[in-house]
Amino acid sequence: MERTPLSPSARLNGHNGAVLCAKYAENSILGPDILASGSEDQTCRLWDLRQMRAIKGIQKLNDAVSSVAFGQNAELYLAVGTKVYTYDLRNDGMIISEPVQEYAFSQDEINSIDIHSNGKYLATADDQGEVKVIDLERHKPYKKLVKKHDNICMAVRFRAKKPWEVWSGGLDCRLFQWDFSRGVPVNGYDTNANEASSAQMFNPPFVYSIDTSPTGNWVAAGLGDCSIQVLGEVGGSKKKKKQTCHARLMDAHTNLVNCLCFLPQGQEDGSSFEQLLSGSANGILARWELNEEQIQASDMLAAKSTYQLDNSVARLNWIESCGTEGNAYRIAAAGVGNQTNQGTLNIYSII
């Protein structure tokens, strides 16, 4: 498939190290259209995307910012080394240096955090393979999860519309679906194919990234073998439970899929579908339309469109959906620039 070249509509300059993560808030205490970014330069910046400029910064961190999440009110959560810090964005200063809360429940570096839609729980994934869910009202772990990954846990996400469900994935090629109210895994999925290809021998299907759709119908995982594993819930009635369908999305990427995000839901020809954008380390993006009828008919699905980021991005680390502009989706892409240790954070529009 021919790739559409993408040039940025805006460049958010300021980070002096690789940008590792970003999170978008359509509405926040700072106003609408805010993007938070975390970097190896041990800072977090908050950007007003209406003006494409930084409006706040968080400094005096002692390690890289590996993950960032907005709370329901004025909180911003940063994963820094083995800790998660909470900052109050109502602080009047442009530079914030002191957190209002510190969570130090992990014994090893945290790779990913997520905030529950009700704002009461924080999930973490760390290098020891552990997933923790923290009660943000009592400031302590909610419940010990009885199992852990056999290798580094890279990603964790709460599932929308499922109040007690959280998903994790790691370098053990495993996806876990957890019921955190009971502290147990409900399902475990092995991302290894039944018969490993020659490509998988050199690029195992490690789980690098996870996202869940806004409707809660889909879970997607970006893998090290250049593919994406998606799991969806189909059917369901008063008499029958919903069934899980599986699909492996392939043939769009040539490098590990280390980032992905769901896009706003759309309608086409009267059929409902959900759109997923995946990104690989070499700057290739692919847009997929997840339609349960197509996936039930075949476990293979072709990308709707593919794109190539401009050469200002030497390595892509993160993509984040930042709403729409007209008929285009606005995307933030974070990573390493084409100069040594330079961070890059660009805004792109895709149709």
N, C-alpha and C positions, 0 to 999 in steps of 0.2 A: 504494500500500500504506500502511495506517495505521501510524504510528510509535508504538512504546511509549515513554512518557517514562521516563527513568532519573534517579534521585536517588542520590547517593553513600552508600555504607554507612560510609565513613570519608573524612576530609579530612586529607591529610598537609601541614600548614602549615609554612612555614619559608623557602622560596625567595623572594627579593626581586626576581627577574626571571623572565621567561618560562622555563618548563621545556621543554627541547628534546628530551630523550631519557630513556629508562628501560630497565632490564634486570633481569629476574627470575632469581634462583637458588633452585631448590627446596632445594638443600643447598649450603652454603658453609662456609668456615672460621669464619664468624661464627655458624653455626647454620642451621637450616632457615628457609625462607620469608623471604628477604632481597630487597629491591628497592633498586636503585641508581638515582639520578636526577641528571641534569646540567642546568645552567641557564645562562642569560645572566648571572646574578649572579656567574659565575666560581667557582662551587662545585659540588661533588658531595656528595650526602647518601646515606647508607645507612640503610634503614628495616627494622625488624623488623615484619613484617606480622601476627605473632601478637599483638603489643602495640600495633601501629599507632603506633610512635614512632621517632624518629631515634636510631640507636645509634652512628653515626660520621659524620664530615664531613671532606671534603678541601678545603682552602683555599689561599690565596696562589697562585692561578692567574692568568695574565695575559691570559686571554681566555675567551670563553664555552666551555662544554663541549658540543660538538656531537654526541658519540656516546660510549657507554660499553659495556664488555664485561667479563664475568668470565672469568678464566683457569681452568685445571683445578684448581689448588691454592689458593694464598692471594693470587693476583694480581688486581688490578683495573686495567683499561686505560681511559684517558680520551683522547679526541681533543680537543685544545685548540689552536686556531689551526692552524699548519702542523706541529704535533708531536703525537706520542702519548707519554703518560707511563704508566709502570707503578708501581703502589703495592702495598705489602705489607700486606694486611689483618691480619696478625698483630701489627702495631704496637699496643702497649698503650694508647696515648692515644686519647681520643675524637676529637681533631682531628689529622689527618695533614697535614703541609705539605711534606714532602720526598719526591719520587719515588725509587725505587730504580733506574730505568732510563728513558732518554729516547731516542726515535726521531725523527730529524729528516731524513727522506728525501724529504719532499714540498716542492715549491717554492711551493705555494699552499694555501689553507685546506682542511682535511680535513672532509668532510661525513659520512662514515660509516666505521665500522670493524666487523670481525667476527673472531672467534677460531675456528679450526678445531676440530672435535670432539676431535682428538687433543692439542690444546693446544700444538702445535709451530709453528703459523703464524698470522700476523696479516695481514688484508687491509685496505687503505685505499682510499678513493675521494675525489678532491679536485677543486678548482675548475678545474684545468688539464685535466680529463678523464682523468687517469691513474689506473690501478688498480695498486697495488703489493702484493706478497705478501712479508712479512718473515719470515725464519727466526728464531724466538724463542730458539733454542738458541745460534745463532752471532751473533745481534744484527745482522744485515745482510740486505739484500734477497735473497730466494731466487733469483729469476730475473727478468730484465727482460721485461715483456710487450711484444710487438712492435707492438701497435696501441694506440690510445687513442680515447676518445670525442671527437667534434668540438665538444663543448660541455661544460659543467660535469657532472661525474659525481656524482650525488646519493646512490647507494646501492650497497652491495656485500654479498654473502652467500655463504658456503660452502654447498654442498649436502650435506645429510645422506646417508650411505650411498654417497657418491661421493668417494673420497679425494682426487682431483686436480681437482675441479671447483669453480669459483667463478663467480658471476654478478654482473653490474654493469648499472646503468641510469643514464641521464642526460638532460640537457636537449636532446640531439640526437635525442630520440625513438627511441633505440636500446637494445636489450637485448643484452648479449653473454654467451655461455656460453664460459668459458675452461678450457683444460687448462693449469693453471699449472705442471705438471711440465715441459711443453715451452715454456711462455711464449707460447702462440698461442690465438687465439679459435677455438673449434670451430664455433660458429654465431652468427649475428647476426640479430636480429629487429627489424623496423621497426614501431613501434606506430602509425604513420599508417595510417588506412584507405585503401583503394584510391581511394575517392572521398570526400574530406574533406567533412564536414557543415559547415553554417554555424556550428554551435557550436564546431567544431574550429578555425575561422578565428580565433576570439577566445580559445579555450582549447585550445591544441595539446596532444596527448597526450604531454607531457613525462613522463619516468619520475621519480617522486619517492620511491618506496619499493619495497623488494623483501623478500619472505620466502620461505623454502622449507619444505616440510612435514617433520615429524619422520621420516616414512618415506622421504623423498627422492623421492616420486612426483610432487610438484607444485612448480612455481615460480609465484609470483604477483607482479605489479607494479602498484602504484597509479599512476594517470595523471592528467594535468592536465585531461583532457576529461571528468572525473567518472566514468570507467570503470576496470575492472580487467582486465588481461590475464593469463590463466592458461595455463600450458603443462604438460601432463602426459605421463607415459610409460605406454603401454598395451600389452597383449599381451606377447609375449616368450616364447621357448621355446628348447630346445637348437638348433632349426633356424632360428628366426626371431628377429631382433633386435626389441627394443621399438621402437614407433613413437611419435612425438610428436603429441599432439592439442592443438588450440588452442581457446580460447573467450574471448570478450569479455563480461565481466559488466557490464551497464548498467542504467539505470533505477532505481537505488536512491539515488544521490547527486546533489546539486545543486551541488556545489562540488568542487574538486580533491581527489583521493584521495591524501593525503599520508602516510598511515600504515596499516599492516595487520599482522596476525599470525595464525598458524595456532593453532587450539585443539586440546585433546586429542582424539584420535581416538575415534569412537563407532560404535555399531552400531544399526541401525534396520531392523526387518522382515527380519533375516537378511542384509541387504546392508551391505557395508563402504563407508564414505565418510569423507572428511576435511573438516573444517570450517575455514573461513576467515572472519575478522572484518576488515572494512575500515572505515576512518574518514576522514571528510573534514573540511576546515578549519572548517566551520560546525557541527561537533559531531554530525553524523549518523553512526550506525554501521549496518552491514549484515552479517548473518550468512549465509554461503553454504555449501551442502553440495556438495562436489565429488565427483561420481560419474562414473566414466569411461564407463559405459554411456550415461548421459544426455547427456554432452558429445559422445560419438561420434555419437549420434543427432541432436543439434542443437548448433550453436555458440552458442546463446543459453541462458541459465540465469537463472531468477528467484531473487531473494533469499528465503531461508527466513524471515527476520524483519528488521525495521528498528527502530532506536531513535533517540531524540533525547536528548542529554545535557542536564542542567539548565543554567540560565542562569548558573551560577557559572563556566562555561567559555566565554569570549568567542572563543577560537580554539583549536582542537585541533591539537597538534603530533605526538603520539605515542600509540599504544595498545600495551599489553603484556599478554600472557596470564600470569596469576599462579596457575595451578592451578584447582582446583574446590573448591566448598563444597556438599556434598550433590549435588543435581541441577543446581546453578548453576555457571556459569563466572565466575571472579573476574578482573576486568580493571582494570588501572591506566591512567588517562587523564591525559596531561600536556599543559599548554599555557599559555595566557595567561588570567588571571582577568578579572573584570568591572571591576576597578580598574586604572588606568594602570600598566603595567609590573609588575603583580602576577603572580607565578607561581602556577599551580594544579596540584595533583597529587591526584587523587581515586581512590578504589577503588569500583568498581561490581560488581554481580552481575547477570548476564543468564542467562535460561533459554532 
